[in-house]
Amino acid sequence: MRRHASGFRLGPHRGSPTALRRRSARHLGRQRVPSRATARQRRGKGRSSERRFGPGSLAWGEGRWGCVEKPSPQVETEVDAFPYGFFGFYAQDGSVQRPPPRIVVSADLNSDFGRGVLLGVADYASHQERWRLVSDRLNPDYFAYLMRTGVDGIIVQAADPLLIRRALKTGVPVVNFSTRIAPTEIPFPTVGPDNRAAGRLAAQHLVDLHQPRLAFIGIPRHYYSRERRAGVATVARDAGIPLLEPPETRVPGRVSTQEEGRRMIRRFLSRLPLPCGVVTCNDAVGCDTVEAASALGLRVPDDIAVVGMDDNATECFSVWPNLTSIQLPTRAIGREAARILHRLLRGGRAPRAPIWMGGGELVARASSNHIALSDPWVARALRHMRDHHTRALSVPEIARVAGISRRALEQRFSQLLNSSPARELRKLRLSHARHLLRTTSLGMDLVAERSGFSSARQMSETFREQTGSTPSSQRQMANP
């Protein structure tokens, strides 16, 4: 390690930037570095400070903090006071640079949704812009401390009016990614999932399992719950099947506590005609539904198939059978929120309408793994296809497992489903391939092999015939 004539070791150092500057000033015999309070006081009076920069002064270059490697001539530089008590940084090219923007991500990191959005913001910051990301974990005291020390922008999960007012008082650009409150009631841009599309996806999954009726259990005071209920209602209406709801959920605020909600779910399930497919507004309500069904002696998924929302792993795997859920595009939401904030920081305009990033992907688990058909041969054949569609599987083998001839099986499929075993098998393989394309970086050959296709070419042709798109476009939808 090289040393300066003053005895100060040169090169990168660990520790906070302020500590490094104080050590540098002490070794070079200079006056003490002004404190943060002094910096704020000077900034408030509109004054500037003179700092002498030279060998050993703090440098910001090549993505790291450290001391200048090569001694440079001492230069008297007049620098305006920067936020957070920093006066400026002597870069390796001799210029004084402002520190990177400080961005607060106010999110619930106890949920997969909040963590996914934070990872999306970090992904954008690492590829597009040098940001210092700080999370307050929705702690109001820490949020107030961050505001006092200064921030440049906020990405907030605005789940209550108090947090909205607190963010407005800062006077810095703000982007919201929560849909608990209607976007029309939030005074800054909103990015979030397409809740109606998520509701349609969950309901269509149950319709594909041939459930004769659907039910929705939600929290009507929350905007996302009302939107997801609208998506479920659309699918039920198009399929010509009834949609059932607890009478208490028709009036916002009727159920005010979690225990009241659990009692309401038990009463509703005890009167529910069976079999039935139940969609819940989130995973917490889905877990309560599975537990209430077990307490009432109902079989999940045979009597009641349950689908939740948000795919929060700590909740989906806390019950048995494990909860089927909708995985929202959280990283895409985080990247889009960061892109909008970046535009606002550069003086651009905010979007006039909310931006919805899609309804996500279905993650099927045991709570909905039941085909509600009165024909045991067709149900047995469909169950075998769902369990083994990722390998080479032929229609004669499916008929043999179902215990019926191939011709009889095809006739029953045509009568009950208006389809054929081969067509249903292609649908399962397409769904699996779409999931791999959107959630992994596997090559096309591996995706085709793991989805049961004989080759990537066959997979591509099947995509064009069934969806009118290509496998590459499916991957681009998940990674815009």
KOLBADO-827836 format. One line per field, with one value per residue (C-alpha): x negated, y, z; chain; residue in three letters; residue number from 0. Coordinates in nm, 4 decimals, decimal comma. Layout:
! KOLBADO-827836
px (X/...)
py (Y/...)
pz (Z/...)
chaine (A/...)
residu (Ala/...)
num (NUM/...)
END
This chain:
! KOLBADO-827836
px (0,0000/-0,1475/-0,1689/-0,1591/-0,4312/-0,1956/-0,1817/0,1754/0,2252/0,3544/0,6051/0,9612/1,0765/1,3719/1,5944/1,8370/1,7495/1,7619/1,5144/1,2748/1,2893/1,2205/0,9218/0,7904/0,8190/0,6573/0,3558/0,3000/0,3139/0,6228/0,9140/1,1895/1,4562/1,7825/2,0596/2,3884/2,5714/2,3255/2,3732/2,7511/2,7193/2,4943/2,7171/3,0194/2,8431/2,7413/2,3706/2,0914/1,7842/1,4228/1,2558/0,9004/0,8804/0,5579/0,3888/0,5774/0,9085/1,2171/1,2692/1,5666/1,4661/1,5074/1,8080/1,6272/1,5312/1,1634/0,8699/0,7003/0,4370/0,2022/0,1143/0,2467/0,1718/0,3657/0,6379/0,8626/1,2138/1,5356/1,8177/2,1833/2,2970/2,4626/2,7452/2,6813/2,3867/2,1580/1,9770/1,8587/1,6227/1,2905/1,3071/1,0066/1,0416/1,0030/1,3708/1,6054/1,9088/2,2423/2,3226/2,5667/2,9403/3,0780/3,4010/3,6294/3,8272/4,1079/4,2342/4,3540/4,0516/4,2318/4,4245/4,3002/4,4771/4,2754/3,9473/4,0090/4,0760/3,7589/3,5570/3,7078/3,6078/3,2567/3,2352/3,3217/3,0808/2,7935/2,8377/2,9637/2,8747/2,6464/2,8862/2,8461/3,1482/3,2806/3,5844/3,7819/3,9820/4,2965/4,1598/4,2991/4,0236/3,7451/3,9274/3,9342/3,5621/3,4847/3,6858/3,4912/3,1576/3,2686/3,3861/3,4192/3,7159/3,9581/4,1118/4,3891/4,6416/4,9142/5,1506/5,3048/5,3868/5,1360/4,8463/4,9723/4,9788/4,6341/4,4889/4,6539/4,4923/4,1432/4,1806/3,9746/4,0968/4,3058/4,4268/4,6809/4,7045/4,9863/5,3429/5,5111/5,6385/5,7970/5,5510/5,7964/5,7427/5,3617/5,2023/4,8955/4,8297/4,9318/4,7778/4,9238/5,0561/5,3616/5,5942/5,8819/5,6554/5,5358/5,8969/5,9748/5,6692/5,7672/6,1296/6,0366/5,8155/6,1159/6,3394/6,0807/6,1088/6,4832/6,6072/6,9878/6,9919/6,7538/6,7323/6,5337/6,4286/6,2824/6,2338/6,4554/6,3000/5,9772/5,9556/5,7550/6,0198/6,3002/6,1003/6,0170/6,3807/6,4774/6,2358/6,3815/6,7351/6,6435/6,5224/6,8246/7,0614/6,8857/6,8870/7,2549/7,2012/7,3144/7,0862/7,1524/7,0338/7,0724/7,3468/7,1201/6,8696/7,1278/7,1094/6,7651/6,6625/6,9119/6,6249/6,3712/6,1462/5,9630/6,1582/6,4896/6,3641/6,2820/6,6274/6,7835/6,5851/6,6966/7,0631/7,0318/6,8631/7,1156/7,3963/7,2009/7,3297/7,0626/6,8437/6,7321/6,4240/6,3347/6,1197/5,9936/5,8690/5,5283/5,3322/5,4166/5,7891/5,7090/5,5322/5,8288/6,0578/5,8550/5,8425/6,2164/6,2957/6,0845/6,2579/6,5976/6,4906/6,4867/6,2278/5,9855/5,9701/6,2375/6,5284/6,3777/6,0912/5,9216/5,7083/5,5416/5,3620/5,0088/4,8204/4,6770/4,4717/4,4959/4,8749/4,9143/4,7042/4,8452/5,1561/5,2204/5,3085/5,0645/5,2424/5,2633/5,1996/5,1374/4,7756/4,7830/4,5169/4,3489/4,0070/4,1623/4,3619/4,0424/3,8567/4,1434/4,1797/3,8057/3,8237/4,1034/3,9176/3,6036/3,8048/3,9494/3,6037/3,4938/3,7875/4,0164/4,3929/4,5786/4,8118/5,1739/5,3225/5,2155/4,9854/5,0840/4,8125/5,0260/5,2066/4,9126/4,8846/5,0806/4,8785/5,0824/5,0558/5,2540/5,5458/5,6920/5,5561/5,8950/6,0987/6,4675/6,6177/6,8882/6,7246/6,4533/6,2735/6,2303/6,1293/5,8698/5,7303/5,7053/5,5359/5,2768/5,2091/5,1656/4,9156/4,7098/4,7463/4,3770/4,2604/4,3350/4,7017/4,9317/5,3102/5,3068/5,1147/5,3665/5,6554/5,4858/5,4400/5,8027/5,9167/6,1041/6,0401/5,8931/6,2055/6,4358/6,2094/6,2097/6,5900/6,6300/6,3870/6,5901/6,9223/6,8099/6,5380/6,5966/6,2280/5,9902/5,7166/5,4461/5,5756/5,5925/5,2376/5,1125/5,2809/5,1046/4,7670/4,8175/4,9063/4,5937/4,3706/4,5173/4,4384/4,0761/4,0285/4,1506/3,9793/3,6455/3,3630/3,3486/3,2790/3,5582/3,4366/3,4418/3,7828/3,9234/3,7704/3,8983/4,2461/4,2898/4,2332/4,0127/3,8181/3,8033/3,9430/4,2517/4,3001/4,2738/4,5246/4,7687/4,7401/4,8200/5,1191/5,2725/5,1823/5,0691/4,7409/4,3895/4,1951/3,9617/4,2529/4,3736/4,0335/4,0279/4,3660/4,2126/3,8910/3,9888)
py (0,0000/0,3371/0,6210/0,9946/1,2133/1,2964/0,9289/0,8818/0,5545/0,5992/0,3795/0,2606/0,2476/0,0999/0,3156/0,6000/0,8906/1,1358/0,9287/0,9148/1,2900/1,3542/1,1188/1,2850/1,6336/1,5237/1,3633/1,6549/1,9069/2,0856/2,2267/1,9970/1,9076/2,0950/1,8847/1,8045/2,0600/2,3299/2,2240/2,2504/2,5899/2,7223/2,5808/2,7493/3,0879/3,0415/3,0590/2,8560/2,7131/2,6978/2,3597/2,2715/1,9512/1,7653/1,4305/1,2146/1,3986/1,1896/1,0850/0,9268/0,7321/0,3936/0,3176/0,3256/0,5641/0,6024/0,8392/0,9821/0,7349/0,9947/1,3183/1,6224/1,9934/2,1530/2,3710/2,6201/2,5339/2,7111/2,4571/2,5077/2,2987/1,9759/1,7965/1,5544/1,7609/1,6833/1,9775/1,8012/1,5284/1,5595/1,3137/1,1523/1,3782/1,6877/1,7906/1,8247/1,6008/1,5854/1,2573/1,0200/1,0836/0,9413/0,7472/0,6155/0,2978/0,2909/-0,0687/-0,3578/-0,5870/-0,8575/-0,9472/-1,0906/-0,8035/-0,5315/-0,7205/-0,7855/-0,4169/-0,3187/-0,5649/-0,4161/-0,0644/-0,1869/-0,3555/-0,0293/0,1711/-0,0685/-0,0534/0,2999/0,5386/0,5576/0,5815/0,5331/0,3254/0,3385/0,1492/0,2629/-0,0658/0,1495/0,2739/0,6284/0,7344/0,6239/0,7827/1,1149/1,0815/1,0215/1,3284/1,5422/1,4261/1,4910/1,2760/1,3321/1,1050/0,8545/0,5305/0,4557/0,1821/0,4337/0,2084/0,4718/0,8467/0,9346/0,8008/0,9944/1,3226/1,2524/1,1942/1,5099/1,7266/1,6361/1,8331/1,5806/1,3616/1,0651/0,7495/0,5101/0,1340/0,0373/-0,0310/-0,0465/0,3090/0,4100/0,5946/0,8848/0,9541/0,9592/1,2885/1,1337/0,8741/0,5126/0,1941/-0,1426/-0,4808/-0,5172/-0,6445/-0,7158/-0,9321/-1,1145/-1,1844/-1,3152/-1,5420/-1,6966/-1,7478/-1,8950/-2,1502/-2,2735/-2,2710/-2,4836/-2,7299/-2,7479/-2,6016/-2,5625/-2,2361/-1,9675/-1,7692/-1,4581/-1,3529/-1,0031/-0,6841/-0,4290/-0,1225/-0,1948/-0,0858/-0,3896/-0,6242/-0,4527/-0,4714/-0,8400/-0,9152/-0,7427/-0,9687/-1,2824/-1,1645/-1,1186/-1,4788/-1,6171/-1,4238/-1,5373/-1,9009/-1,8833/-1,9966/-1,8254/-1,6087/-1,6313/-1,3853/-1,3484/-1,0923/-0,9102/-0,8206/-0,6297/-0,3383/-0,1735/-0,1614/-0,4266/-0,6555/-0,4530/-0,7084/-1,0216/-1,2397/-1,1096/-1,1914/-1,5493/-1,5994/-1,4576/-1,7034/-2,0003/-1,8981/-1,8520/-2,1886/-2,3743/-2,2615/-2,2925/-2,5449/-2,7984/-2,8396/-2,4790/-2,2835/-1,9976/-1,6970/-1,4767/-1,1184/-1,2039/-1,4929/-1,4082/-1,4473/-1,7607/-1,9173/-1,8325/-1,9979/-2,3215/-2,3371/-2,2667/-2,5411/-2,7909/-2,6925/-2,7547/-3,0966/-2,9874/-3,1420/-2,9092/-2,9233/-3,1926/-2,9955/-2,6459/-2,5426/-2,2239/-1,9698/-1,6728/-1,3643/-1,2144/-1,5489/-1,4600/-1,7708/-1,7275/-1,7583/-1,9991/-2,2651/-2,2047/-2,4165/-2,7611/-2,8124/-2,5421/-2,2434/-2,1848/-1,8167/-1,5475/-1,4294/-1,0572/-0,8902/-0,7179/-0,6643/-0,5123/-0,2795/-0,1750/-0,1078/0,1001/0,2996/0,3738/0,4768/0,7254/0,8650/0,9044/1,1060/1,3268/1,3889/1,5198/1,7590/1,5431/1,5165/1,2553/1,0145/1,1251/0,7777/0,4842/0,2301/-0,1364/-0,3958/-0,7053/-0,9637/-1,1951/-1,5739/-1,8552/-2,0745/-2,3957/-2,5857/-2,8508/-2,6289/-2,6343/-2,9653/-3,1243/-3,1655/-3,1319/-3,3730/-3,6320/-3,8610/-4,0593/-4,1690/-3,8153/-3,6873/-3,9645/-3,8878/-3,5133/-3,5744/-3,7993/-3,5348/-3,2624/-3,4764/-3,6021/-3,3490/-3,2493/-3,5852/-3,7781/-3,8704/-4,0263/-4,0491/-4,4354/-4,4204/-4,1700/-4,3967/-4,6975/-4,5108/-4,3940/-4,7548/-4,6981/-4,7357/-4,4485/-4,4047/-4,4022/-4,1518/-3,9162/-3,9379/-3,8536/-3,5589/-3,4298/-3,4616/-3,3152/-3,0665/-3,0032/-3,0851/-3,3795/-3,5375/-3,4145/-3,0564/-3,0538/-3,1914/-2,9105/-2,6505/-2,7863/-2,7854/-2,4327/-2,3088/-2,4710/-2,3310/-1,9817/-1,9996/-2,1027/-1,8315/-1,5583/-1,6710/-1,8207/-1,7449/-2,0977/-2,1371/-2,2323/-2,5923/-2,6469/-2,4802/-2,7078/-3,0181/-2,9370/-2,8583/-3,1892/-3,0682/-3,2740/-2,9674/-2,5888/-2,5747/-2,7724/-2,5447/-2,2340/-2,3713/-2,4608/-2,1103/-1,9536/-2,1831/-2,1471/-1,7916/-1,6096/-1,5129/-1,6538/-1,7847/-1,4835/-1,2403/-1,4225/-1,3680/-1,0010/-0,9479/-1,0450/-0,8437/-0,5214)
pz (0,0000/-0,1028/0,1491/0,1059/0,2548/0,5407/0,6341/0,5109/0,3240/-0,0292/-0,2073/-0,1406/0,2193/0,3988/0,6106/0,5620/0,3297/0,6209/0,8237/0,5299/0,4805/0,8486/0,8458/0,5312/0,6825/1,0081/0,8396/0,6049/0,8880/0,7634/0,9538/1,0675/0,8119/0,8832/1,0345/0,8610/1,0748/0,9632/0,6024/0,6279/0,7983/0,5236/0,2538/0,4114/0,4068/0,0444/0,1284/-0,0201/0,1426/0,0387/0,0545/-0,0320/-0,2345/-0,2877/-0,2422/0,0017/-0,0388/-0,1003/-0,4612/-0,6316/-0,9373/-1,0990/-0,8803/-0,5431/-0,2673/-0,1897/-0,1754/-0,4804/-0,5965/-0,7480/-0,5636/-0,7467/-0,7063/-0,4242/-0,5688/-0,3960/-0,5147/-0,4258/-0,4115/-0,3237/-0,0305/-0,1416/0,0431/0,3283/0,4570/0,1592/-0,0006/-0,3110/-0,4162/-0,5862/-0,8760/-1,0402/-1,3436/-1,1229/-1,1248/-0,8314/-0,8645/-0,6907/-0,5118/-0,6857/-0,6293/-0,3074/-0,3716/-0,0977/-0,1765/0,0792/0,0541/0,2675/0,2504/0,4493/0,1328/-0,1951/-0,3734/-0,1974/-0,2301/-0,5998/-0,6701/-0,4821/-0,6921/-1,0084/-0,8999/-0,8187/-1,1587/-1,3359/-1,1194/-1,1877/-1,5666/-1,6317/-1,3508/-1,0466/-0,7533/-0,3815/-0,2780/0,0781/0,2097/0,5132/0,5405/0,5863/0,9209/0,9691/1,2118/0,9789/0,6846/0,8735/0,9483/0,5802/0,4832/0,7311/0,5918/0,2338/-0,0583/-0,4324/-0,5116/-0,3591/-0,4872/-0,2404/-0,1684/-0,0820/0,1105/0,3406/0,3228/0,5972/0,3898/0,0874/0,2822/0,4253/0,0774/-0,0594/0,2085/0,0891/-0,2343/-0,4356/-0,7273/-0,6077/-0,7873/-0,6322/-0,6945/-0,4560/-0,5740/-0,2341/-0,2915/-0,6227/-0,8520/-0,8818/-0,5093/-0,5332/-0,6481/-0,8128/-1,0880/-1,0241/-1,1640/-1,0701/-1,1799/-1,4001/-1,1280/-1,3654/-1,5794/-1,2656/-1,1676/-1,5156/-1,5069/-1,1717/-1,2754/-1,6141/-1,4392/-1,2399/-1,5473/-1,7299/-1,4403/-1,5218/-1,1957/-1,2250/-1,0251/-0,9000/-0,5769/-0,4867/-0,1355/-0,1208/0,0793/-0,0986/0,0661/-0,1245/-0,4869/-0,6008/-0,4550/-0,6464/-0,9693/-0,9243/-0,8503/-1,1773/-1,3681/-1,2075/-1,2861/-1,6537/-1,6873/-1,4999/-1,7251/-2,0430/-1,9242/-1,8283/-1,4680/-1,1450/-0,9299/-0,5548/-0,2870/0,0906/0,1576/0,4054/0,1312/-0,0702/0,1744/0,2215/0,5875/0,6993/0,8064/1,0052/1,1806/1,0739/1,3168/1,1800/0,8319/0,9317/1,0843/0,7688/0,5529/0,7674/0,7417/0,3663/0,3041/0,5202/0,2848/-0,0406/-0,2999/-0,3929/-0,5876/-0,6294/-0,7348/-0,4981/-0,5953/-0,3108/-0,3355/-0,1843/-0,0365/0,3259/0,2552/0,0543/0,3538/0,5783/0,3221/0,3128/0,6943/0,7255/0,4730/0,6686/0,9942/0,8301/0,7006/0,3355/0,1058/-0,0725/-0,3735/-0,4276/-0,2785/-0,2957/-0,5246/-0,3972/-0,5882/-0,4166/-0,5462/-0,5114/-0,4718/-0,1312/-0,0481/0,3301/0,3002/0,0069/0,1818/0,5311/0,4604/0,3215/0,0449/-0,0683/-0,2178/-0,5927/-0,6617/-0,9229/-0,9435/-1,0224/-1,2457/-0,9508/-1,1096/-1,4203/-1,1922/-1,0121/-1,3372/-1,4772/-1,1532/-1,1594/-1,5257/-1,4518/-1,1496/-1,3607/-1,6124/-1,3357/-1,1886/-1,5291/-1,5484/-1,7614/-1,7342/-1,5342/-1,7194/-1,7085/-1,6559/-1,4367/-1,5997/-1,5585/-1,6166/-1,6838/-1,4741/-1,4056/-1,4197/-1,2566/-1,0177/-0,9821/-0,6541/-0,4702/-0,3605/-0,7138/-0,8452/-0,9086/-1,2247/-1,1431/-1,3975/-1,3495/-1,6083/-1,4220/-1,7430/-1,8757/-1,5308/-1,4980/-1,8444/-1,7750/-1,4403/-1,6061/-1,8720/-1,6087/-1,4163/-1,7143/-1,9990/-1,9740/-2,1125/-2,4311/-2,3950/-2,6550/-2,6780/-2,6678/-2,3379/-2,1968/-2,2984/-2,1389/-1,8081/-1,8191/-1,8666/-2,1907/-2,5636/-2,7616/-2,9742/-2,6714/-2,4933/-2,7916/-2,8126/-2,4433/-2,4759/-2,7691/-2,5830/-2,2495/-2,3455/-2,7158/-2,7562/-2,8027/-2,5867/-2,8256/-2,8133/-2,4325/-2,4178/-2,6440/-2,4211/-2,1125/-2,2862/-2,4171/-2,0689/-1,9218/-2,1978/-2,1499/-1,7779/-1,8438/-2,1059/-1,8714/-1,5523/-1,6673/-1,9106/-2,0550/-2,4253/-2,6643/-2,6994/-2,3224/-2,2867/-2,5579/-2,3992/-2,0487/-2,1814/-2,3643/-2,7218/-2,9502/-3,0703/-3,0517/-3,4054/-3,3057/-3,0040/-3,2221/-3,4751/-3,1967/-3,0503/-3,3882/-3,4463/-3,1001/-2,9941/-3,3091/-3,1380/-3,1055/-2,8035/-2,8258/-2,7969/-2,4848/-2,3230/-2,4227/-2,2550/-1,9200/-1,9772/-2,1579)
chaine (A/A/A/A/A/A/A/A/A/A/A/A/A/A/A/A/A/A/A/A/A/A/A/A/A/A/A/A/A/A/A/A/A/A/A/A/A/A/A/A/A/A/A/A/A/A/A/A/A/A/A/A/A/A/A/A/A/A/A/A/A/A/A/A/A/A/A/A/A/A/A/A/A/A/A/A/A/A/A/A/A/A/A/A/A/A/A/A/A/A/A/A/A/A/A/A/A/A/A/A/A/A/A/A/A/A/A/A/A/A/A/A/A/A/A/A/A/A/A/A/A/A/A/A/A/A/A/A/A/A/A/A/A/A/A/A/A/A/A/A/A/A/A/A/A/A/A/A/A/A/A/A/A/A/A/A/A/A/A/A/A/A/A/A/A/A/A/A/A/A/A/A/A/A/A/A/A/A/A/A/A/A/A/A/A/A/A/A/A/A/A/A/A/A/A/A/A/A/A/A/A/A/A/A/A/A/A/A/A/A/A/A/A/A/A/A/A/A/A/A/A/A/A/A/A/A/A/A/A/A/A/A/A/A/A/A/A/A/A/A/A/A/A/A/A/A/A/A/A/A/A/A/A/A/A/A/A/A/A/A/A/A/A/A/A/A/A/A/A/A/A/A/A/A/A/A/A/A/A/A/A/A/A/A/A/A/A/A/A/A/A/A/A/A/A/A/A/A/A/A/A/A/A/A/A/A/A/A/A/A/A/A/A/A/A/A/A/A/A/A/A/A/A/A/A/A/A/A/A/A/A/A/A/A/A/A/A/A/A/A/A/A/A/A/A/A/A/A/A/A/A/A/A/A/A/A/A/A/A/A/A/A/A/A/A/A/A/A/A/A/A/A/A/A/A/A/A/A/A/A/A/A/A/A/A/A/A/A/A/A/A/A/A/A/A/A/A/A/A/A/A/A/A/A/A/A/A/A/A/A/A/A/A/A/A/A/A/A/A/A/A/A/A/A/A/A/A/A/A/A/A/A/A/A/A/A/A/A/A/A/A/A/A/A/A/A/A/A/A/A/A/A/A/A/A/A/A/A/A/A/A/A/A/A/A/A/A/A/A/A/A/A/A/A/A/A/A/A/A/A)
residu (Met/Arg/Arg/His/Ala/Ser/Gly/Phe/Arg/Leu/Gly/Pro/His/Arg/Gly/Ser/Pro/Thr/Ala/Leu/Arg/Arg/Arg/Ser/Ala/Arg/His/Leu/Gly/Arg/Gln/Arg/Val/Pro/Ser/Arg/Ala/Thr/Ala/Arg/Gln/Arg/Arg/Gly/Lys/Gly/Arg/Ser/Ser/Glu/Arg/Arg/Phe/Gly/Pro/Gly/Ser/Leu/Ala/Trp/Gly/Glu/Gly/Arg/Trp/Gly/Cys/Val/Glu/Lys/Pro/Ser/Pro/Gln/Val/Glu/Thr/Glu/Val/Asp/Ala/Phe/Pro/Tyr/Gly/Phe/Phe/Gly/Phe/Tyr/Ala/Gln/Asp/Gly/Ser/Val/Gln/Arg/Pro/Pro/Pro/Arg/Ile/Val/Val/Ser/Ala/Asp/Leu/Asn/Ser/Asp/Phe/Gly/Arg/Gly/Val/Leu/Leu/Gly/Val/Ala/Asp/Tyr/Ala/Ser/His/Gln/Glu/Arg/Trp/Arg/Leu/Val/Ser/Asp/Arg/Leu/Asn/Pro/Asp/Tyr/Phe/Ala/Tyr/Leu/Met/Arg/Thr/Gly/Val/Asp/Gly/Ile/Ile/Val/Gln/Ala/Ala/Asp/Pro/Leu/Leu/Ile/Arg/Arg/Ala/Leu/Lys/Thr/Gly/Val/Pro/Val/Val/Asn/Phe/Ser/Thr/Arg/Ile/Ala/Pro/Thr/Glu/Ile/Pro/Phe/Pro/Thr/Val/Gly/Pro/Asp/Asn/Arg/Ala/Ala/Gly/Arg/Leu/Ala/Ala/Gln/His/Leu/Val/Asp/Leu/His/Gln/Pro/Arg/Leu/Ala/Phe/Ile/Gly/Ile/Pro/Arg/His/Tyr/Tyr/Ser/Arg/Glu/Arg/Arg/Ala/Gly/Val/Ala/Thr/Val/Ala/Arg/Asp/Ala/Gly/Ile/Pro/Leu/Leu/Glu/Pro/Pro/Glu/Thr/Arg/Val/Pro/Gly/Arg/Val/Ser/Thr/Gln/Glu/Glu/Gly/Arg/Arg/Met/Ile/Arg/Arg/Phe/Leu/Ser/Arg/Leu/Pro/Leu/Pro/Cys/Gly/Val/Val/Thr/Cys/Asn/Asp/Ala/Val/Gly/Cys/Asp/Thr/Val/Glu/Ala/Ala/Ser/Ala/Leu/Gly/Leu/Arg/Val/Pro/Asp/Asp/Ile/Ala/Val/Val/Gly/Met/Asp/Asp/Asn/Ala/Thr/Glu/Cys/Phe/Ser/Val/Trp/Pro/Asn/Leu/Thr/Ser/Ile/Gln/Leu/Pro/Thr/Arg/Ala/Ile/Gly/Arg/Glu/Ala/Ala/Arg/Ile/Leu/His/Arg/Leu/Leu/Arg/Gly/Gly/Arg/Ala/Pro/Arg/Ala/Pro/Ile/Trp/Met/Gly/Gly/Gly/Glu/Leu/Val/Ala/Arg/Ala/Ser/Ser/Asn/His/Ile/Ala/Leu/Ser/Asp/Pro/Trp/Val/Ala/Arg/Ala/Leu/Arg/His/Met/Arg/Asp/His/His/Thr/Arg/Ala/Leu/Ser/Val/Pro/Glu/Ile/Ala/Arg/Val/Ala/Gly/Ile/Ser/Arg/Arg/Ala/Leu/Glu/Gln/Arg/Phe/Ser/Gln/Leu/Leu/Asn/Ser/Ser/Pro/Ala/Arg/Glu/Leu/Arg/Lys/Leu/Arg/Leu/Ser/His/Ala/Arg/His/Leu/Leu/Arg/Thr/Thr/Ser/Leu/Gly/Met/Asp/Leu/Val/Ala/Glu/Arg/Ser/Gly/Phe/Ser/Ser/Ala/Arg/Gln/Met/Ser/Glu/Thr/Phe/Arg/Glu/Gln/Thr/Gly/Ser/Thr/Pro/Ser/Ser/Gln/Arg/Gln/Met/Ala/Asn/Pro)
num (0/1/2/3/4/5/6/7/8/9/10/11/12/13/14/15/16/17/18/19/20/21/22/23/24/25/26/27/28/29/30/31/32/33/34/35/36/37/38/39/40/41/42/43/44/45/46/47/48/49/50/51/52/53/54/55/56/57/58/59/60/61/62/63/64/65/66/67/68/69/70/71/72/73/74/75/76/77/78/79/80/81/82/83/84/85/86/87/88/89/90/91/92/93/94/95/96/97/98/99/100/101/102/103/104/105/106/107/108/109/110/111/112/113/114/115/116/117/118/119/120/121/122/123/124/125/126/127/128/129/130/131/132/133/134/135/136/137/138/139/140/141/142/143/144/145/146/147/148/149/150/151/152/153/154/155/156/157/158/159/160/161/162/163/164/165/166/167/168/169/170/171/172/173/174/175/176/177/178/179/180/181/182/183/184/185/186/187/188/189/190/191/192/193/194/195/196/197/198/199/200/201/202/203/204/205/206/207/208/209/210/211/212/213/214/215/216/217/218/219/220/221/222/223/224/225/226/227/228/229/230/231/232/233/234/235/236/237/238/239/240/241/242/243/244/245/246/247/248/249/250/251/252/253/254/255/256/257/258/259/260/261/262/263/264/265/266/267/268/269/270/271/272/273/274/275/276/277/278/279/280/281/282/283/284/285/286/287/288/289/290/291/292/293/294/295/296/297/298/299/300/301/302/303/304/305/306/307/308/309/310/311/312/313/314/315/316/317/318/319/320/321/322/323/324/325/326/327/328/329/330/331/332/333/334/335/336/337/338/339/340/341/342/343/344/345/346/347/348/349/350/351/352/353/354/355/356/357/358/359/360/361/362/363/364/365/366/367/368/369/370/371/372/373/374/375/376/377/378/379/380/381/382/383/384/385/386/387/388/389/390/391/392/393/394/395/396/397/398/399/400/401/402/403/404/405/406/407/408/409/410/411/412/413/414/415/416/417/418/419/420/421/422/423/424/425/426/427/428/429/430/431/432/433/434/435/436/437/438/439/440/441/442/443/444/445/446/447/448/449/450/451/452/453/454/455/456/457/458/459/460/461/462/463/464/465/466/467/468/469/470/471/472/473/474/475/476/477/478/479)
END
